[in-house]
Amino acid sequence: MRRVRISRNHMAAVPLAAIALTAVAPGAAAADDDPVQLPSIRSVLLSDEDCTKPSTTVAEARPWTRSALSLTPSWRLSQGQDVLVAVVDTGVDPEAPALAGRVEAVGDAAEDCAGHGSFAAGLIAAAPQPGTGVAGLAPEARILAVRGTDARGYSTGSSLAEAIRTSADRGAKVIYVARAVLDGRDVLTDAVAYAMDHDALVVAPVAPDLAPQDEDTGQDDPTARPYFPAFIPQVVSVVDTGPKGGRPENAPEPFAPDLSAPGDGVVSIGPGGTGHFIGSGSSMAAAQVAGSAALVRARYPELTAAQTADQLQQTAYPSDVPRLDPYAALSSVGGPGSGPTDGVRRQEAVAPPKAVSQTPRNRALVLAAGAFVLVALLAAAVVVVPRGRARRWRASGT
């Protein structure tokens, strides 16, 4: 068995050279050509690292993802009203202002040392706040925080499976799983089936955010391999893209993802305070898809979890990996009650008109022809008879 580990090299901050984001610290003015860099969020913390500290920098401008996902027109159709989205991650800070009053935590999930869970919850459901353009896809959705990792962010197949089952039992309609692991295929398959039986859609990253290192060589190992729970057929597996549509060079190769979504250089909230962080990886992209699923489930509550998955995938923008299109998923043809069988709303088929009998038509033509002949005879009589009288025409034989 190949052994992999995460080294300190993987804890480096997310490169921001290619992603310019205008941000301002509270009470300070930002220079036009000197954007302030946001602190990065990571999936896990090393054993000797302190918990993620609150960011003191507020992103003032709208992130690139807001226009890429067409959020403004999408919000006219749905904002994820009251849909419960489970965040299976490192925990979620219930005191985050952008999530205030909409977070329910299971057990110790109200504590988020690593910060990744709060960041993902913000991508899913952060409400717009004064002085910033940062917001989640479904700003009126509710968050169920379920710890699927240890305090520092490390997870196993078993820990994720238990969290998925807990999420389904608590009534979540969308279950976002932040992790991609190599172990636990059987228990995770059972957990996903359990969630589907409870009408909960599971969304997960197709691979870890960063390539693991091979212990023998110490080098990144981006080999494409099936990670779980994303590889399970009922799960919507997601890969990340950046502002130009590509992926970072060191990103793990995806293994047959269902959807792609913005995940590189994305901005969201973190634990504590009102500041913002920046992050990259497939786990961020999966959060965008989970937020979109909440929008769809709020607008079309009659759709099942499986139909919601189909709706997202079949309305995605065609590409090598179909690109998430929330507005298309919300505005597709058809309406509530049309009874889609494949999850996609379509117009009802219009039945062809029944064949019309030709008898009335033929009868009308005969009558019209007869009337025309009669009119012609009368017209002739009007002209010919007076002339005959003028010339003293007489009947034959007189």
C-alpha positions in Angstrom: 0.0 0.0 0.0 1.3 3.4 -1.0 1.6 5.7 2.1 0.9 9.4 1.7 1.3 12.2 4.1 0.9 16.0 4.2 4.1 17.9 4.8 4.7 21.4 6.0 5.4 22.4 2.4 1.7 22.0 1.8 0.9 24.5 4.5 2.2 27.4 2.5 -0.2 30.3 1.9 -2.2 30.3 -1.3 -0.3 32.2 -4.1 -2.1 35.4 -4.9 0.0 36.8 -7.6 -2.5 35.8 -10.3 -5.6 36.9 -8.4 -5.9 40.6 -7.6 -8.6 41.4 -5.1 -9.2 44.9 -3.9 -9.5 44.7 -0.1 -9.3 47.3 2.6 -8.5 47.0 6.3 -11.1 48.7 8.5 -10.6 52.5 8.6 -7.9 52.4 5.9 -7.9 53.4 2.2 -6.6 51.0 -0.3 -4.4 52.2 -3.1 -5.8 51.6 -6.6 -2.8 49.6 -7.8 -1.8 48.0 -4.4 -4.5 45.5 -3.5 -4.2 44.1 0.0 -3.6 40.4 0.2 -6.0 38.3 2.3 -4.8 35.6 4.7 -5.2 32.1 3.3 -7.4 29.4 4.7 -6.2 25.8 4.8 -7.8 22.4 5.1 -5.7 21.2 8.0 -3.3 22.5 10.7 -0.1 20.9 11.8 0.1 19.6 15.4 2.3 22.5 16.5 0.3 25.3 14.9 -2.1 27.6 16.7 -5.7 27.9 15.7 -6.5 30.1 12.7 -6.7 33.7 13.9 -9.5 36.1 12.8 -8.7 38.1 9.7 -8.4 41.8 10.2 -8.8 42.5 6.4 -12.1 43.1 4.8 -12.6 42.5 1.1 -14.4 45.5 -0.2 -14.8 44.5 -3.9 -16.9 41.8 -5.3 -14.9 38.6 -5.8 -14.7 37.3 -9.4 -16.9 34.3 -8.5 -20.0 36.6 -8.1 -20.2 37.4 -11.8 -18.9 34.0 -12.9 -21.8 32.4 -11.1 -24.4 35.0 -12.1 -25.5 35.5 -8.5 -27.4 38.7 -8.9 -30.0 37.3 -11.4 -30.0 34.0 -9.6 -31.0 35.7 -6.3 -34.1 37.1 -8.0 -35.3 33.5 -8.4 -34.1 32.0 -5.1 -31.9 32.7 -2.1 -32.1 29.2 -0.6 -34.9 30.2 1.9 -34.8 27.9 4.9 -33.1 25.0 3.1 -30.9 23.2 5.7 -27.3 22.6 4.4 -25.0 20.4 6.5 -21.4 21.4 6.5 -19.3 18.3 7.3 -16.0 19.9 8.0 -13.9 21.3 10.8 -16.9 23.1 12.4 -18.6 26.5 11.9 -18.4 29.6 13.9 -22.0 30.4 14.8 -21.1 34.0 15.8 -19.9 34.9 12.3 -22.0 38.0 11.4 -22.7 36.9 7.9 -24.3 33.6 9.3 -25.8 35.1 12.4 -29.0 33.2 13.6 -28.7 30.6 10.9 -26.2 28.1 12.3 -27.1 25.0 14.3 -24.1 23.1 15.6 -24.0 19.4 16.5 -21.8 18.6 19.5 -18.5 20.5 19.4 -18.9 21.7 15.8 -19.5 25.2 17.1 -15.7 25.4 17.6 -13.7 25.8 14.4 -10.0 25.8 15.1 -8.8 25.3 11.5 -11.3 27.7 10.1 -12.1 25.7 6.9 -15.6 24.9 7.9 -16.5 28.5 8.6 -15.0 29.5 5.2 -17.0 26.8 3.4 -20.2 27.8 5.2 -19.6 31.3 4.1 -19.3 30.3 0.4 -22.6 28.4 0.8 -24.7 30.8 2.8 -23.0 34.1 3.9 -25.4 37.0 3.8 -24.3 40.3 2.2 -22.8 42.6 4.7 -22.2 46.4 4.6 -18.9 47.5 3.1 -18.1 44.2 1.3 -19.1 42.5 -1.9 -18.5 39.0 -0.5 -21.6 36.8 -0.1 -22.5 33.1 -0.4 -24.7 31.5 -3.0 -27.7 30.9 -0.8 -27.8 33.8 1.7 -31.1 32.7 3.2 -30.2 29.0 3.7 -29.6 27.5 7.2 -26.3 25.8 8.2 -26.0 22.6 10.2 -22.4 22.3 11.4 -21.3 18.7 11.8 -17.7 17.9 12.7 -16.4 15.4 10.2 -12.7 15.8 11.2 -10.7 16.2 14.4 -10.0 19.6 15.8 -7.1 20.2 13.4 -8.9 19.1 10.3 -7.8 15.5 9.8 -10.5 13.0 8.8 -11.1 9.3 8.1 -13.7 7.5 6.0 -15.4 6.4 9.2 -15.6 10.0 10.7 -17.1 11.3 7.5 -19.6 8.5 7.2 -20.8 9.1 10.8 -21.2 12.8 10.1 -23.2 12.2 6.9 -25.6 10.0 8.8 -26.0 12.5 11.5 -26.7 15.2 8.9 -29.4 13.1 7.3 -31.0 12.4 10.7 -31.1 16.1 11.5 -33.0 16.9 8.3 -30.4 18.3 6.0 -31.5 18.6 2.4 -28.0 19.2 1.1 -24.9 17.6 2.7 -21.6 19.3 1.9 -18.6 17.0 2.7 -15.3 19.0 2.6 -12.9 16.0 2.5 -11.7 13.5 0.0 -10.2 10.3 1.5 -8.8 7.1 0.2 -10.2 4.8 2.9 -13.7 3.9 4.0 -15.3 3.1 0.7 -17.8 0.7 2.2 -18.9 2.7 5.2 -19.2 5.9 3.0 -21.2 4.1 0.4 -23.7 3.0 3.1 -23.8 6.5 4.5 -24.5 8.1 1.2 -27.3 5.5 0.5 -28.7 6.4 4.0 -28.6 10.1 3.1 -30.4 9.5 -0.2 -33.1 7.5 1.6 -33.6 10.6 3.7 -33.8 12.8 0.5 -30.5 14.5 1.2 -28.1 15.3 -1.6 -24.4 14.7 -0.9 -21.8 17.0 -2.6 -18.1 16.4 -2.2 -14.7 17.4 -3.8 -13.3 15.0 -6.3 -9.8 15.2 -4.8 -8.0 16.8 -1.9 -7.2 20.5 -2.2 -3.5 19.8 -2.5 -1.6 16.9 -3.8 -0.4 14.6 -1.1 3.3 13.8 -0.8 4.8 10.3 -1.3 6.7 9.4 1.9 9.3 7.5 -0.2 10.2 10.4 -2.5 9.0 13.4 -0.7 7.5 14.7 -4.0 4.0 15.7 -4.8 1.9 12.8 -6.1 -0.9 14.3 -8.2 -1.9 10.9 -9.6 -5.6 10.6 -10.5 -7.2 8.1 -8.2 -10.7 7.6 -6.8 -11.3 9.5 -3.6 -14.3 9.1 -1.4 -17.1 9.9 -0.9 -16.9 11.7 -4.3 -16.4 8.5 -6.3 -19.7 7.0 -5.0 -22.2 7.3 -7.9 -25.0 9.1 -6.0 -22.6 11.9 -4.9 -22.1 15.0 -6.9 -18.3 15.2 -7.3 -16.8 18.6 -8.0 -13.5 19.9 -9.3 -12.2 23.4 -9.0 -11.5 26.1 -11.7 -9.9 29.5 -11.5 -10.8 32.9 -13.0 -9.5 31.8 -16.4 -11.0 28.4 -16.3 -7.8 26.4 -15.5 -6.4 24.7 -12.4 -3.2 25.2 -10.4 -0.2 23.2 -11.6 0.1 21.4 -8.3 -3.5 20.4 -8.1 -4.3 16.7 -7.9 -5.6 15.2 -11.2 -9.4 14.8 -11.0 -11.0 11.4 -11.4 -14.1 11.8 -13.6 -15.8 14.7 -11.8 -19.5 15.5 -12.4 -19.2 19.3 -12.3 -16.6 22.0 -12.2 -17.1 25.2 -10.3 -15.1 28.2 -9.1 -12.7 27.1 -6.4 -9.3 28.8 -6.9 -8.7 32.2 -5.4 -12.2 32.4 -3.8 -13.0 34.7 -0.9 -15.1 34.0 2.1 -15.5 34.6 5.8 -13.6 32.8 8.6 -13.8 32.1 12.3 -14.1 35.2 14.4 -14.6 38.8 13.4 -15.8 40.3 10.1 -12.6 39.9 8.1 -12.1 37.7 5.0 -9.8 34.9 3.9 -8.8 33.5 0.5 -8.6 29.8 -0.4 -8.2 27.4 -3.2 -9.1 23.8 -4.0 -11.9 21.4 -5.0 -13.4 21.6 -1.5 -14.1 25.3 -2.2 -15.7 24.4 -5.6 -17.9 21.7 -3.9 -19.2 24.4 -1.5 -20.3 26.5 -4.5 -22.2 23.5 -5.8 -23.8 22.8 -2.4 -25.0 26.4 -2.3 -26.4 26.1 -5.8 -28.2 22.9 -4.7 -29.8 24.9 -1.8 -31.1 27.5 -4.3 -32.7 24.8 -6.5 -34.2 23.0 -3.6 -35.8 26.2 -2.3 -37.2 27.1 -5.7 -38.4 23.6 -6.6 -39.1 21.8 -3.3 -40.9 19.0 -5.1 -37.7 17.8 -6.7 -36.0 14.9 -4.9 -32.3 14.8 -4.0 -31.5 12.7 -7.1 -33.6 15.1 -9.4 -31.8 18.1 -7.9 -28.4 16.5 -8.8 -29.7 15.9 -12.4 -31.0 19.5 -12.5 -27.5 20.9 -11.7 -25.7 18.6 -14.0 -28.0 18.8 -17.0 -28.2 22.6 -17.0 -24.5 23.0 -16.6 -22.5 24.8 -19.3 -21.1 22.2 -21.7 -17.4 21.8 -21.3 -14.8 19.0 -20.8 -16.2 18.9 -17.3 -19.6 20.6 -17.3 -19.4 24.0 -15.6 -21.9 24.9 -12.8 -24.5 27.4 -13.9 -26.9 28.3 -11.0 -29.0 30.6 -13.0 -29.7 28.0 -15.7 -30.6 25.5 -13.0 -33.1 27.9 -11.5 -34.6 29.2 -14.8 -34.9 26.0 -16.8 -38.1 25.4 -18.8 -41.1 24.2 -17.0 -42.8 24.9 -13.7 -43.7 23.4 -10.4 -46.0 20.5 -10.7 -44.9 19.5 -14.2 -43.6 16.2 -12.8 -40.1 15.8 -14.3 -38.8 12.3 -14.3 -35.2 13.0 -14.8 -34.8 16.1 -12.6 -34.8 18.6 -15.5 -37.9 20.7 -16.1 -39.2 20.6 -19.6 -42.2 22.0 -21.4 -45.1 19.6 -21.7 -45.3 18.0 -25.1 -47.9 19.6 -27.3 -50.3 17.1 -28.9 -50.7 17.4 -32.7 -54.2 18.6 -33.7 -56.7 16.0 -34.6 -57.5 15.3 -38.3 -60.3 17.6 -39.5 -63.1 16.1 -41.6 -63.0 17.4 -45.2 -66.8 17.0 -45.8 -67.9 20.5 -44.4 -65.1 22.1 -46.5 -66.2 20.4 -49.7 -69.8 21.3 -49.0 -68.9 24.9 -48.5 -66.9 25.0 -51.8 -69.9 23.6 -53.7 -72.3 26.2 -52.2 -69.8 28.9 -52.9 -69.5 27.8 -56.6 -73.2 27.7 -57.0 -73.6 31.1 -55.5 -71.0 32.4 -57.9 -72.8 31.0 -60.9 -76.1 32.4 -59.8 -74.6 35.9 -59.4 -73.0 35.7 -62.8 -76.3 34.7 -64.4 -78.1 37.6 -62.7 -75.4 40.0 -63.8 -75.7 38.8 -67.4 -79.5 39.2 -67.2 -79.2 42.7 -66.0 -77.0 43.6 -69.1 -78.5 41.5 -71.8 -82.3 41.8 -71.3 -82.4 45.6 -71.5 -80.4 45.5 -74.7 -82.7 42.9 -76.2 -85.7 45.0 -75.5 -84.0 48.0 -77.0 -83.5 46.0 -80.2 -87.0 44.6 -80.0 -85.8 41.0 -79.7 -88.6 38.5 -79.9 -88.9 35.0 -78.9 -88.3 32.4 -81.6 -91.4 31.6 -83.7 -93.3 34.8 -83.1 
